[in-house]
Amino acid sequence: MNLKEIVPGLYLVAAENDGRFPYAHSLFVEGTVHALIDTGCGEEVLATLQRERHIDIVIASHSHADHIALNWRFNGTPIYAPVYTADTFGDLELLSVRFAGQELASEWRTLIRAVTHLQTALPTHTYAEGHVFDFGKIKLVALHTPGHTADHMCLFEPNYGVMLLFDIDLTTFGPWYANPESDATAFEEAIGRVMSFEPRVVVSSHKGIFTDDIPARLQRYREIIAARDQTVRELLPRVRTLHELVDLSPFYRRYPYAARLMRYWEEQMIRKHLARLGAVLPEHL
């Protein structure tokens, strides 16, 4: 099992496929209580962890499938979910409508079951902004950082200055805000908020641990959103309808799998940039 120590008592559980979707790195806390944060590291990795470490509680950073995929393997264990979407959290049917709309909900379920093995697993507890998970030497303070999803949380360890960023993920693709509930402006604000804590270590669910150049990394990541505004602005003279703009695929560039879903997510992101620019395009002519 690939456990990487971040600070004493807090470890990265390196996911399959180097943490790329449909996987996400998990975190393990070894303290007065043993906690697993997010369960998308892959079945083999998780099975090894469960054999070698006792897990008292499971904490979810947000409700995306690659972060809660294997919660169902913890039946009888307390599962903590952000309070902000507790009514849909962990419910496969409800999540599919929430993240893909009624028309594509069935396709979302088919894809997500196939690639993450997600099954319905409801939370037993909720947490919110300001909640402190106290593990003794490690204390994690919950920060509500919406934008990516309505319920996205970061966790900050103040003694060591560690910020668990989750899907403020510092990937080269940039911020992802392609669900109907996502909000590009809120995402910018969330990045600014985590920067204000001046973390000494940050941990991305898809890129791992960073200890250097942290303010610049976060700033470059945040600036991608404004750069996308400019991309859409420059394309507007060339298009007459929203669908023409989506056809140009300015963000994804290509759809290597689940093309209808990826096109839907592209459209959602474009809609958010059009709203930021105050631009209105008809869907069809």
Secondary structure, DSSP 4 states (H G I P E B T S, - for coil): --EEEEETTEEEEPPGGGG-TT---EEEEESSSEEEE---S-HHHHHHHHHHS---EEE-SS--HHHHTTGGGGTTS-EEEEGGGTTTTT-HHHHHHHHHHHHHHHHHHHHHHHHH-------SEEE-TT-EEE-SS-EEEEEE--SSSTT-EEEEETTTTEEEEETS---SS-----STT--HHHHHHHHHHHHHT--SEEEETTTEEE-SSHHHHHHHHHHHHHHHHHHHHHHGGG-SSHHHHHHT-TTT---SS-HHHHHHHHHHHHHHHHHHHT----S--
